[in-house]
Amino acid sequence: MSLLEEIGDAARREGATSVSRVTLRVGRHSGVSRDALLFAWELARADTVAEHAELTIEDIPLAVYCATCDDERAPVQGGGLVCATCGNASPSVVRGRELELVSMEIAP
Ligand SMILES: [Zn+2]
């Protein structure tokens, strides 16, 4: 899990040997399910600085940019990348595909 490498690198830079909390941002369309991520996390964090860290997952709903509305919109549920407000195709995803480290707290 490359996120744990990222966490390990950041902890080393801070001179920390243990991390108490990790917050991740996970888009609903990142291709990673929350359950799969939690499961992978439990396995991958063993013997790392994050071994005892509490994991917080921020769930990010999908949002598209709609050129017709000229704004960020939620897409139609289960209907592909179509603006729910005006019904036009809006293929530019602005949010919802991320899988990233938001923050971490170093254990005292
Ligand atoms: Zn629209």
Boltz pocket constraint, residues with backbone or C-beta under 6 A from the ligand:
constraints:
  - pocket:
      binder: B
      contacts: [[A, 66], [A, 67], [A, 68], [A, 69], [A, 70], [A, 73], [A, 83], [A, 84], [A, 85], [A, 86], [A, 87], [A, 88]]
      max_distance: 6.0
